[in-house]
Amino acid sequence: MLKKILYSLVAVSFMTCATSCNDWLDLKPNNEQITDDYWKSKEDVQSVVMSGYYYMRQCVPNFIKWGELRGGVFYSSDSGESKLQDFNMTPSHNLCKYADVYKVINAANSVLKYAPGVCSIDDTYAESMMMSHLCEAYFMRAYCYLILVKNYGSVPLILEPYVDDTESFDIAKSTEAQIIEQIKADVMTALNTDAAKGTYEVEWETKGRATKWALYALMADACLWSEDYETCKEYCNKILNATDSFRPVFITAGTQWYDMFCFGNSNESIFELNWNYNTAQETNNFASLWSQDASSKFRFSSSAIRKMQEEVSTAVANGATVEGRVGRMLLASCIPAGGNAAYAVASTFYMWKYAGTEIQDPEGGKRVHQDANFIIYRVSEIMMMLAQAETMTGNIQEAVKQVNRIRNRAGIGNFQGIDEDDAGAIANIDEQTMLEEILDQKAMEFIGEAKRWYDVLWFGRIANNKYRDSFVRLVLDGNQTTNLSWVTSVLADKNSWYMPIPQVDIDHNVLLEQNPYYSSNK
């Protein structure tokens, strides 16, 4: 149960990559339980900071499932996982368990509570280093709570580490508004220290550890979710208008789009979780989700294939010459009977984003090892967040500008052929049309990056659910594993849009209440 998860930080290997240059990443707790007498040196703090990243990596398979299966781009052939995509989960299902996410939160809580005291014990632990560690912990805690909010609506808000069995674990859920307020407070506390790094000494760490850019992105994300659009725009622009020499930047050339995924840590990346087989024998095991054959567990939905085919055809018509593929379509590989020339009419596609190299050949271009990084935030998403916020505040012109940048990199030209300076044409674009275009572009740009369901859900939630019917249509368009009338009836209850609280935690926490939809449907 979750209590044991929270007070036990299991000894693990924290090698992330390039360990020969970063020996401290090998540090780990010497015992199974992090008590308050553990914290004696900066190495102890560093070890628990890195445990947070380790546990975040452990969460990635669930992050992908939670973020994709209800969004309609992918469906799972697994009968258990299909319960999520069909809105038919039960509280006892493994996929609704959130214990791994709370492991990250507990690591962060531990650092926030105990790291300051280490400065008075270890003379080599500089305050600047300690404050930087706190910024990383604030990011991890805030990010995990945002993921929990997006999936459960409301959960227990735990801000203290659990170190032994004597502490009470009867904790009620906090409201979404309370959790969002805490997320924003954590980000602001970190930023106000002025200790969040813009870069790290080692190149991969600038993308693989939380920076001020990651904190900006997280704040923009939380504000967009909570419909605080002006603040969302402010933090998007802190990234997009930055002048720092080593700031994250949008990759404009479509031919370089794939550089973000092979070999990762690109200029466009803001924060990503790293694996490296060559230096640490680490693998992400994404092939268990996406295999390069017809047995793949995760498969593209018919509606996603249709959109991919349309995009490829448009790109080819606009002059794309890379064997019928360009930019974002390097994410999928197929081996149709007619060879690569038949790509635009093929019916079978396999995920390529995490499996391939810069080579497009679906056989010779496979990665040797399953160690592609998983991107949490990148600049193109910040551009799309800005477009969403600008649309919701009436600035369609800025939204068109950002969407056109994404579309042109993909080789598909301006939205409706409209230039951002064409005031007359822009005046004819209404809010819903603009939002649906943004969501369409995000669906293609971020395939497999665990974003789609949250974008669709955001659309259904905003402005007192005024786009609720369109939200339901989006869900139905991508669902091909259950009766659509069933899904329609389920989605009529907004509580069904979120997962159930794990039954094991309901059983052991007398104050914890179940999501009402699942309480009435046991």
SEFILO-961897 format. One record per residue (C-alpha): residue in one letter; y, x, z. Coordinates in pm, 1 decimal, decimal comma. Example, Ala and Ser with C-alpha at 12.3 -4.5 7.8 and 13.67 -1.06 7.14 Angstrom:
# SEFILO-961897
SITE   residu      north       east         up
SITE        a     -450,0     1230,0      780,0
SITE        s     -106,0     1367,0      714,0
***
This chain:
# SEFILO-961897
SITE   residu      north       east         up
SITE        m        0,0        0,0        0,0
SITE        l      362,5      100,5      -45,3
SITE        k      420,7      216,9      310,6
SITE        k      171,0      500,5      273,6
SITE        i      321,0      589,5      -62,2
SITE        l      667,6      617,1       89,6
SITE        y      598,2      844,4      382,1
SITE        s      360,4     1074,8      201,5
SITE        l      481,4     1319,9      -59,3
SITE        v      160,8     1457,0     -197,6
SITE        a      149,6     1828,2     -272,2
SITE        v      174,0     1866,4     -646,7
SITE        s      251,7     2130,5     -903,3
SITE        f      613,9     2111,0    -1004,7
SITE        m      595,4     2335,7    -1307,1
SITE        t      800,1     2162,2    -1571,8
SITE        c      850,2     2428,3    -1834,6
SITE        a      969,8     2784,8    -1876,6
SITE        t      835,7     2862,4    -1532,1
SITE        s      849,4     3234,2    -1592,4
SITE        c     1227,5     3198,9    -1582,3
SITE        n     1224,6     2948,3    -1298,7
SITE        d      974,4     3055,6    -1037,3
SITE        w     1120,0     2815,0     -786,1
SITE        l      981,2     2526,1     -988,1
SITE        d      639,7     2628,9     -859,0
SITE        l      742,4     2554,3     -501,5
SITE        k      567,8     2264,9     -334,6
SITE        p      519,1     2114,2        8,6
SITE        n      253,3     2295,9      206,9
SITE        n      117,0     1976,9      358,7
SITE        e       50,0     1617,2      270,3
SITE        q      336,4     1467,9      469,8
SITE        i      705,2     1557,0      466,2
SITE        t      821,6     1517,7      825,6
SITE        d     1164,1     1597,9      963,6
SITE        d     1047,0     1938,6     1086,7
SITE        y      951,0     2047,1      735,6
SITE        w     1304,1     2130,4      622,6
SITE        k     1362,3     2497,4      702,4
SITE        s     1479,1     2664,9      380,5
SITE        k     1638,2     2605,7       43,6
SITE        e     1291,5     2638,1     -109,5
SITE        d     1181,4     2334,0       92,0
SITE        v     1469,7     2132,0      -52,5
SITE        q     1412,4     2259,4     -404,9
SITE        s     1049,4     2165,8     -379,4
SITE        v     1121,0     1803,3     -292,6
SITE        v     1395,7     1776,5     -555,9
SITE        m     1143,3     1883,8     -816,0
SITE        s      885,5     1645,1     -674,4
SITE        g     1126,1     1368,1     -770,2
SITE        y     1116,7     1478,0    -1133,4
SITE        y      740,1     1514,9    -1115,0
SITE        y      702,4     1158,1     -990,6
SITE        m      942,6     1034,9    -1258,0
SITE        r      709,7     1182,2    -1517,7
SITE        q      420,2     1002,8    -1351,7
SITE        c      612,0      677,9    -1398,5
SITE        v      663,2      719,3    -1773,0
SITE        p      350,6      530,3    -1891,7
SITE        n      460,7      227,0    -1691,7
SITE        f      821,9      274,5    -1799,4
SITE        i      703,7      253,3    -2159,5
SITE        k      489,7      -53,6    -2100,2
SITE        w      756,9     -231,6    -1899,1
SITE        g     1026,2     -152,1    -2154,9
SITE        e      830,5     -226,0    -2471,1
SITE        l      555,3     -485,9    -2436,5
SITE        r      779,2     -790,5    -2391,1
SITE        g     1031,9     -676,2    -2651,2
SITE        g      830,9     -760,5    -2960,2
SITE        v      828,4     -422,8    -3138,3
SITE        f      488,2     -328,2    -2998,3
SITE        y      194,2     -522,7    -2870,5
SITE        s     -103,9     -389,7    -2679,3
SITE        s     -464,0     -444,6    -2775,6
SITE        d     -559,4     -406,4    -2409,2
SITE        s     -647,0     -745,2    -2262,9
SITE        g     -493,4     -657,2    -1927,3
SITE        e     -167,0     -526,5    -2066,4
SITE        s     -138,4     -826,3    -2297,9
SITE        k      -75,4    -1036,9    -1987,2
SITE        l      263,0     -868,7    -1957,0
SITE        q      363,5     -923,4    -2317,6
SITE        d      247,3    -1284,6    -2294,3
SITE        f      437,4    -1350,3    -1968,2
SITE        n      110,3    -1426,2    -1796,5
SITE        m      108,1    -1162,6    -1521,3
SITE        t      -37,8    -1218,4    -1177,8
SITE        p       83,1    -1042,8     -859,6
SITE        s     -248,4     -860,2     -824,5
SITE        h     -229,2     -697,0    -1167,0
SITE        n     -202,0     -315,0    -1162,3
SITE        l       78,0     -315,0    -1416,5
SITE        c      320,7     -485,1    -1178,7
SITE        k      276,4     -224,2     -904,0
SITE        y      591,1      -24,7     -838,0
SITE        a      460,2      230,6     -587,0
SITE        d      514,4      527,5     -821,6
SITE        v      880,6      436,8     -862,5
SITE        y      923,4      428,2     -485,5
SITE        k      773,8      777,4     -467,9
SITE        v     1076,2      898,5     -663,7
SITE        i     1307,1      700,1     -438,0
SITE        n     1147,0      845,1     -125,6
SITE        a     1181,3     1199,8     -256,6
SITE        a     1548,6     1131,2     -326,6
SITE        n     1600,4      970,2       15,3
SITE        s     1437,9     1271,9      180,3
SITE        v     1670,3     1516,5        6,0
SITE        l     1976,8     1307,4       84,9
SITE        k     1890,3     1292,8      454,5
SITE        y     1759,8     1641,4      522,6
SITE        a     1916,1     1881,9      272,5
SITE        p     2255,5     1901,1      450,9
SITE        g     2087,3     2018,7      769,7
SITE        v     1915,3     2307,1      593,4
SITE        c     2251,3     2475,8      532,8
SITE        s     2278,5     2546,9      904,4
SITE        i     1927,1     2694,8      915,6
SITE        d     1906,0     2896,2      593,3
SITE        d     2203,2     3126,7      537,3
SITE        t     2100,3     3172,9      173,2
SITE        y     2133,3     2800,9      102,5
SITE        a     2488,6     2773,3      -26,2
SITE        e     2671,4     2446,3       21,8
SITE        s     2741,6     2428,7     -351,9
SITE        m     2367,5     2440,0     -423,0
SITE        m     2300,7     2176,6     -159,2
SITE        m     2566,4     1943,7     -302,9
SITE        s     2419,2     1987,9     -649,1
SITE        h     2077,5     1890,1     -512,6
SITE        l     2231,4     1578,6     -357,2
SITE        c     2376,4     1480,6     -695,3
SITE        e     2031,4     1503,3     -850,7
SITE        a     1886,0     1291,6     -570,7
SITE        y     2156,5     1027,2     -609,4
SITE        f     2079,0     1007,8     -981,6
SITE        m     1705,3      970,1     -928,4
SITE        r     1744,4      700,4     -665,0
SITE        a     2001,9      506,2     -864,5
SITE        y     1809,6      526,3    -1190,5
SITE        c     1488,4      404,0    -1028,4
SITE        y     1661,2      110,4     -865,5
SITE        l     1812,3       12,3    -1199,9
SITE        i     1465,4       14,3    -1357,0
SITE        l     1336,4     -198,2    -1069,2
SITE        v     1623,4     -446,0    -1104,2
SITE        k     1561,1     -482,9    -1476,9
SITE        n     1194,6     -556,3    -1418,5
SITE        y     1183,8     -746,3    -1087,8
SITE        g     1533,9     -883,7    -1043,5
SITE        s     1533,6     -809,1     -671,6
SITE        v     1330,2     -565,2     -461,2
SITE        p     1349,6     -400,4     -117,8
SITE        l     1646,1     -162,9     -105,6
SITE        i     1523,6      137,9       91,5
SITE        l     1777,2      410,9      161,5
SITE        e     1598,3      611,1      431,5
SITE        p     1290,0      830,8      388,0
SITE        y      962,2      728,6      547,3
SITE        v      803,6     1015,8      731,9
SITE        d      547,7      862,5      967,3
SITE        d      358,4      546,1     1057,3
SITE        t      584,8      450,5     1345,0
SITE        e      862,9      317,3     1124,9
SITE        s      886,1      -52,5     1047,2
SITE        f      803,6     -152,3      696,4
SITE        d      891,9     -521,1      713,2
SITE        i     1185,0     -519,1      472,3
SITE        a     1319,4     -817,3      279,5
SITE        k     1430,8     -799,7      -80,8
SITE        s     1793,9     -725,7     -151,2
SITE        t     1969,3     -926,9     -418,4
SITE        e     2031,2     -785,0     -762,9
SITE        a     2404,4     -774,6     -689,2
SITE        q     2345,1     -572,2     -372,0
SITE        i     2122,8     -324,1     -552,7
SITE        i     2367,1     -284,3     -841,9
SITE        e     2643,1     -219,1     -588,5
SITE        q     2429,5       54,2     -430,6
SITE        i     2352,0      208,1     -770,9
SITE        k     2720,9      231,0     -852,3
SITE        a     2797,2      368,3     -506,1
SITE        d     2533,1      638,7     -546,5
SITE        v     2672,6      745,6     -882,9
SITE        m     3029,5      749,6     -757,1
SITE        t     2932,8      942,1     -442,9
SITE        a     2765,2     1204,9     -659,1
SITE        l     3055,1     1231,1     -902,0
SITE        n     3316,4     1242,0     -626,8
SITE        t     3156,8     1555,6     -483,4
SITE        d     3252,8     1733,0     -806,2
SITE        a     2922,8     1917,2     -764,8
SITE        a     2727,1     1753,7    -1048,0
SITE        k     2660,8     2023,5    -1303,0
SITE        g     2760,5     1994,9    -1666,8
SITE        t     2509,9     2262,6    -1757,8
SITE        y     2244,9     2470,0    -1582,5
SITE        e     2179,3     2839,3    -1612,3
SITE        v     1856,3     2781,5    -1806,3
SITE        e     1888,4     2588,7    -2131,5
SITE        w     1613,5     2330,6    -2084,5
SITE        e     1741,0     2240,2    -1736,6
SITE        t     2068,2     2113,4    -1884,3
SITE        k     1867,1     1831,8    -2041,4
SITE        g     1571,9     1818,5    -1801,3
SITE        r     1767,8     1786,4    -1475,1
SITE        a     2038,4     1536,8    -1383,6
SITE        t     2390,5     1641,6    -1483,9
SITE        k     2729,4     1474,0    -1466,8
SITE        w     2653,8     1344,7    -1817,3
SITE        a     2339,4     1173,9    -1688,6
SITE        l     2542,9     1018,4    -1408,2
SITE        y     2800,9      890,4    -1659,1
SITE        a     2524,3      741,2    -1872,1
SITE        l     2360,4      575,8    -1573,3
SITE        m     2689,8      422,7    -1461,2
SITE        a     2752,4      286,8    -1811,3
SITE        d     2401,4      140,5    -1814,5
SITE        a     2437,6      -26,3    -1474,0
SITE        c     2779,8     -166,2    -1563,9
SITE        l     2657,8     -304,0    -1896,5
SITE        w     2366,2     -470,6    -1719,0
SITE        s     2595,5     -626,5    -1457,5
SITE        e     2850,5     -736,5    -1721,6
SITE        d     3119,1     -502,8    -1588,6
SITE        y     3226,9     -419,7    -1942,0
SITE        e     3553,5     -240,2    -1876,8
SITE        t     3386,8       11,1    -1646,2
SITE        c     3100,1       45,5    -1892,9
SITE        k     3347,4      141,6    -2164,3
SITE        e     3517,1      389,1    -1930,6
SITE        y     3195,8      578,5    -1864,1
SITE        c     3074,8      563,8    -2223,3
SITE        n     3401,1      724,5    -2329,2
SITE        k     3367,7      997,2    -2066,5
SITE        i     3074,6     1113,2    -2277,8
SITE        l     3193,9     1024,9    -2627,2
SITE        n     3545,2     1164,8    -2582,2
SITE        a     3447,5     1473,2    -2380,8
SITE        t     3579,4     1811,8    -2487,6
SITE        d     3356,0     2038,1    -2276,3
SITE        s     3205,0     2320,1    -2477,0
SITE        f     2848,1     2224,0    -2388,4
SITE        r     2882,1     1845,5    -2385,1
SITE        p     2614,1     1620,5    -2539,8
SITE        v     2709,0     1529,1    -2897,0
SITE        f     2591,6     1282,6    -3159,2
SITE        i     2379,2     1439,1    -3432,8
SITE        t     2541,2     1306,2    -3749,7
SITE        a     2294,9     1436,4    -4010,7
SITE        g     2001,5     1206,1    -4073,6
SITE        t     1791,2     1505,2    -4174,4
SITE        q     1825,9     1638,3    -3818,1
SITE        w     1739,2     1309,4    -3644,0
SITE        y     1384,5     1420,0    -3573,4
SITE        d     1504,0     1733,1    -3393,2
SITE        m     1549,0     1518,8    -3083,8
SITE        f     1173,9     1468,0    -3057,4
SITE        c     1042,5     1795,7    -3189,0
SITE        f     1089,3     2000,4    -2988,1
SITE        g     1320,8     1808,7    -2761,5
SITE        n     1626,9     1897,7    -2550,2
SITE        s     1855,4     1857,3    -2851,2
SITE        n     2234,7     1846,5    -2846,9
SITE        e     2221,8     1466,3    -2855,1
SITE        s     2005,9     1444,1    -2546,1
SITE        i     2168,3     1362,8    -2212,7
SITE        f     1863,0     1354,1    -1987,4
SITE        e     1493,5     1377,2    -2066,5
SITE        l     1171,4     1444,2    -1881,3
SITE        n     1005,3     1767,0    -1995,8
SITE        w      645,5     1864,6    -2058,3
SITE        n      529,9     2201,2    -2189,9
SITE        y      169,8     2281,0    -2263,1
SITE        n      218,4     2644,2    -2364,4
SITE        t      383,5     2753,2    -2039,3
SITE        a      235,4     2507,9    -1788,5
SITE        q      -58,9     2331,7    -1958,3
SITE        e      123,8     1999,6    -1914,8
SITE        t       52,3     1697,4    -2131,5
SITE        n      208,6     1352,5    -2136,7
SITE        n     -107,8     1182,5    -2262,9
SITE        f       95,1      954,3    -2490,1
SITE        a     -200,9      954,7    -2725,9
SITE        s     -366,9      715,2    -2481,3
SITE        l      -99,9      466,8    -2590,1
SITE        w      -45,7      567,6    -2950,9
SITE        s     -334,0      720,8    -3141,1
SITE        q     -300,4      807,2    -3507,3
SITE        d     -562,1      562,7    -3629,7
SITE        a     -649,4      194,3    -3626,9
SITE        s     -779,2      218,0    -3269,7
SITE        s     -430,5      274,7    -3126,3
SITE        k     -374,8       69,5    -2810,2
SITE        f       -6,3       14,1    -2888,7
SITE        r       53,6     -130,8    -3234,4
SITE        f      362,6     -228,4    -3426,1
SITE        s      419,1     -601,7    -3444,4
SITE        s      443,8     -769,7    -3782,2
SITE        s      815,8     -829,6    -3732,2
SITE        a      874,1     -460,4    -3650,7
SITE        i      683,0     -350,8    -3960,4
SITE        r      890,6     -587,1    -4169,9
SITE        k     1211,5     -436,9    -4033,1
SITE        m     1086,5      -82,3    -4090,8
SITE        q      992,7     -164,4    -4448,5
SITE        e     1333,2     -319,8    -4511,4
SITE        e     1508,6      -17,2    -4366,1
SITE        v     1307,4      229,9    -4571,7
SITE        s     1371,0       30,4    -4888,2
SITE        t     1744,4       24,2    -4817,6
SITE        a     1753,0      395,6    -4744,8
SITE        v     1566,2      473,4    -5067,1
SITE        a     1805,4      253,7    -5261,5
SITE        n     2089,7      451,8    -5104,4
SITE        g     1945,2      778,1    -5233,2
SITE        a     1691,4      887,4    -4973,1
SITE        t     1448,3     1129,3    -5136,5
SITE        v     1217,6     1239,4    -4858,5
SITE        e      901,6     1075,0    -4988,8
SITE        g     1037,3      732,5    -4910,6
SITE        r     1126,1      824,7    -4553,7
SITE        v     1453,7      906,2    -4390,9
SITE        g     1594,9      949,5    -4042,8
SITE        r     1449,8      694,8    -3806,5
SITE        m     1151,9      622,7    -4026,6
SITE        l     1008,4      960,8    -3945,8
SITE        l      904,9      789,9    -3621,7
SITE        a      615,5      614,0    -3793,3
SITE        s      345,8      753,2    -4013,9
SITE        c      107,5      568,7    -4236,7
SITE        i     -164,6      669,5    -4479,0
SITE        p     -170,0      383,2    -4728,8
SITE        a     -411,7      381,4    -5016,6
SITE        g     -135,2      463,9    -5261,3
SITE        g      -16,4      767,7    -5069,1
SITE        n      333,1      820,9    -4935,7
SITE        a      487,9      635,7    -5228,9
SITE        a      336,8      315,9    -5090,5
SITE        y      507,4      357,4    -4754,7
SITE        a      752,9       73,2    -4806,0
SITE        v      476,0     -180,4    -4863,8
SITE        a      214,7      -46,0    -4625,0
SITE        s       78,2     -273,0    -4354,5
SITE        t      -49,7      -10,4    -4110,3
SITE        f      186,2      218,0    -3923,3
SITE        y      117,1      471,3    -3648,5
SITE        m      363,9      602,9    -3395,1
SITE        w      493,0      943,2    -3502,8
SITE        k      792,2     1004,1    -3276,4
SITE        y      588,6     1170,3    -3001,6
SITE        a      298,3     1292,8    -3213,7
SITE        g      455,7     1474,1    -3506,2
SITE        t      652,4     1787,8    -3579,5
SITE        e      941,1     1826,4    -3820,0
SITE        i      679,2     1818,7    -4096,1
SITE        q      625,5     1468,5    -4231,3
SITE        d      267,7     1508,7    -4343,2
SITE        p       67,3     1267,5    -4121,3
SITE        e     -224,2     1510,2    -4103,5
SITE        g      -83,3     1862,1    -4112,8
SITE        g      228,2     1771,9    -3917,3
SITE        k       69,0     1663,1    -3592,0
SITE        r      170,2     1831,8    -3268,0
SITE        v      -89,9     2075,9    -3142,7
SITE        h      -54,2     1943,5    -2786,4
SITE        q       57,7     1614,6    -2632,5
SITE        d      371,1     1751,4    -2470,5
SITE        a      663,2     1573,7    -2634,0
SITE        n      948,7     1505,4    -2395,1
SITE        f     1051,9     1153,2    -2294,9
SITE        i     1422,0     1083,5    -2341,4
SITE        i     1590,2      872,3    -2075,9
SITE        y     1943,3      878,7    -2224,5
SITE        r     2091,1     1015,6    -2545,2
SITE        v     2434,2      988,7    -2704,3
SITE        s     2339,8      728,7    -2964,4
SITE        e     2248,5      488,0    -2684,7
SITE        i     2587,7      544,5    -2524,8
SITE        m     2746,1      454,0    -2859,6
SITE        m     2545,8      132,1    -2869,6
SITE        m     2631,6       50,7    -2506,5
SITE        l     2996,2       92,7    -2601,1
SITE        a     2948,4     -135,8    -2901,0
SITE        q     2795,7     -401,7    -2676,1
SITE        a     3075,8     -376,5    -2420,1
SITE        e     3346,7     -377,3    -2688,2
SITE        t     3193,1     -684,6    -2850,0
SITE        m     3184,4     -867,9    -2519,0
SITE        t     3554,5     -790,2    -2465,7
SITE        g     3656,7     -899,8    -2814,3
SITE        n     3694,9     -562,9    -2986,9
SITE        i     3463,7     -614,8    -3284,9
SITE        q     3636,3     -335,4    -3477,8
SITE        e     3520,7      -67,4    -3233,6
SITE        a     3172,4     -217,5    -3227,4
SITE        v     3152,4     -198,9    -3607,0
SITE        k     3268,2      163,9    -3592,9
SITE        q     2986,6      263,6    -3357,8
SITE        v     2721,2       62,2    -3540,9
SITE        n     2823,1      212,8    -3873,1
SITE        r     2781,2      563,8    -3731,5
SITE        i     2423,8      478,2    -3633,1
SITE        r     2347,7      302,4    -3961,5
SITE        n     2486,8      581,4    -4177,9
SITE        r     2281,8      843,9    -4001,5
SITE        a     1977,3      629,1    -4078,3
SITE        g     2076,6      616,4    -4444,2
SITE        i     2128,3      240,0    -4462,6
SITE        g     2507,5      218,6    -4503,0
SITE        n     2774,2       15,9    -4327,1
SITE        f     2703,1     -315,2    -4158,0
SITE        q     2748,2     -586,9    -4422,3
SITE        g     2918,9     -319,0    -4631,4
SITE        i     3221,8     -342,8    -4401,9
SITE        d     3441,0      -44,6    -4322,7
SITE        e     3579,0      -25,4    -3970,0
SITE        d     3934,7      -47,5    -4108,4
SITE        d     3871,4     -368,4    -4301,8
SITE        a     4048,5     -602,9    -4060,9
SITE        g     3997,0     -909,2    -4277,7
SITE        a     3619,6     -869,8    -4299,7
SITE        i     3589,6     -778,6    -3933,3
SITE        a     3779,0    -1093,9    -3836,5
SITE        n     3494,8    -1296,7    -3988,6
SITE        i     3228,9    -1140,2    -3762,8
SITE        d     3161,8    -1350,5    -3456,2
SITE        e     3032,7    -1223,7    -3123,4
SITE        q     2672,3    -1335,3    -3168,1
SITE        t     2642,1    -1187,9    -3517,5
SITE        m     2771,8     -854,6    -3390,3
SITE        l     2541,8     -853,7    -3089,5
SITE        e     2235,5     -935,4    -3298,1
SITE        e     2319,8     -649,8    -3535,2
SITE        i     2355,3     -410,4    -3239,8
SITE        l     2019,4     -521,2    -3103,5
SITE        d     1859,2     -480,8    -3446,3
SITE        q     1988,8     -125,5    -3472,8
SITE        k     1874,0      -42,7    -3121,2
SITE        a     1530,0     -183,1    -3199,9
SITE        m     1487,8       68,9    -3481,8
SITE        e     1673,2      361,4    -3324,2
SITE        f     1490,5      355,7    -2990,6
SITE        i     1139,0      252,2    -3086,1
SITE        g      897,2      369,7    -2819,1
SITE        e     1173,9      484,4    -2583,1
SITE        a     1123,5      195,3    -2338,3
SITE        k     1452,2       22,2    -2419,2
SITE        r     1370,5     -287,1    -2624,5
SITE        w     1280,3     -542,8    -2358,9
SITE        y     1588,1     -462,5    -2154,2
SITE        d     1811,5     -509,3    -2458,8
SITE        v     1652,5     -844,4    -2537,2
SITE        l     1669,1     -952,7    -2172,6
SITE        w     2034,2     -845,9    -2144,5
SITE        f     2109,5    -1066,4    -2445,7
SITE        g     1939,3    -1363,1    -2279,9
SITE        r     2119,2    -1310,8    -1948,5
SITE        i     2478,8    -1252,8    -2052,3
SITE        a     2761,7    -1502,5    -2018,9
SITE        n     2563,1    -1750,2    -1812,3
SITE        n     2275,1    -1744,7    -2060,4
SITE        k     2477,5    -1879,8    -2351,5
SITE        y     2246,3    -1700,6    -2597,6
SITE        r     1932,7    -1817,5    -2424,0
SITE        d     1790,6    -1998,5    -2729,1
SITE        s     1845,6    -1691,3    -2947,7
SITE        f     1685,1    -1476,1    -2679,4
SITE        v     1375,2    -1695,1    -2686,1
SITE        r     1362,0    -1671,8    -3066,8
SITE        l     1372,9    -1292,1    -3045,9
SITE        v     1081,2    -1290,9    -2803,4
SITE        l      880,7    -1534,4    -3017,3
SITE        d      950,0    -1340,8    -3336,5
SITE        g      778,6    -1031,4    -3198,2
SITE        n      493,2    -1194,9    -3007,3
SITE        q      165,0    -1220,2    -3192,1
SITE        t      -90,6    -1225,2    -2912,5
SITE        t      -62,2    -1571,5    -2759,7
SITE        n       33,0    -1932,2    -2826,4
SITE        l      405,4    -1944,4    -2900,4
SITE        s      449,9    -2287,1    -2747,4
SITE        w      314,9    -2138,5    -2424,5
SITE        v      569,6    -1857,2    -2432,7
SITE        t      848,2    -2103,6    -2509,3
SITE        s      759,5    -2318,0    -2209,6
SITE        v      729,0    -2016,2    -1979,2
SITE        l     1066,9    -1872,7    -2076,9
SITE        a     1234,3    -2197,9    -1979,7
SITE        d     1207,1    -2068,0    -1623,1
SITE        k     1437,7    -1766,2    -1588,6
SITE        n     1225,7    -1630,0    -1305,2
SITE        s      946,1    -1570,7    -1557,8
SITE        w     1165,2    -1311,0    -1726,2
SITE        y     1081,5    -1075,6    -1439,0
SITE        m      754,1     -938,1    -1307,8
SITE        p      587,1    -1047,6     -984,1
SITE        i      624,3     -845,1     -666,0
SITE        p      289,4     -665,9     -612,4
SITE        q       57,0     -877,6     -401,4
SITE        v      -47,9     -580,2     -188,3
SITE        d      310,8     -547,8      -66,9
SITE        i      347,7     -920,5       -7,7
SITE        d       35,5     -900,7      209,1
SITE        h      166,7     -614,4      423,3
SITE        n      536,2     -698,9      449,8
SITE        v      604,8    -1025,4      631,2
SITE        l      967,0    -1035,7      512,9
SITE        l      891,1     -982,0      145,3
SITE        e      909,0    -1294,6      -69,0
SITE        q      744,7    -1340,0     -405,4
SITE        n      935,1    -1408,2     -726,9
SITE        p      953,2    -1793,1     -722,9
SITE        y      788,9    -1828,4    -1062,4
SITE        y      473,0    -1656,3     -939,6
SITE        s      476,9    -1829,1     -603,4
SITE        s      441,3    -2160,8     -781,9
SITE        n      189,2    -2031,4    -1033,7
SITE        k      -68,5    -1853,8     -816,5
***
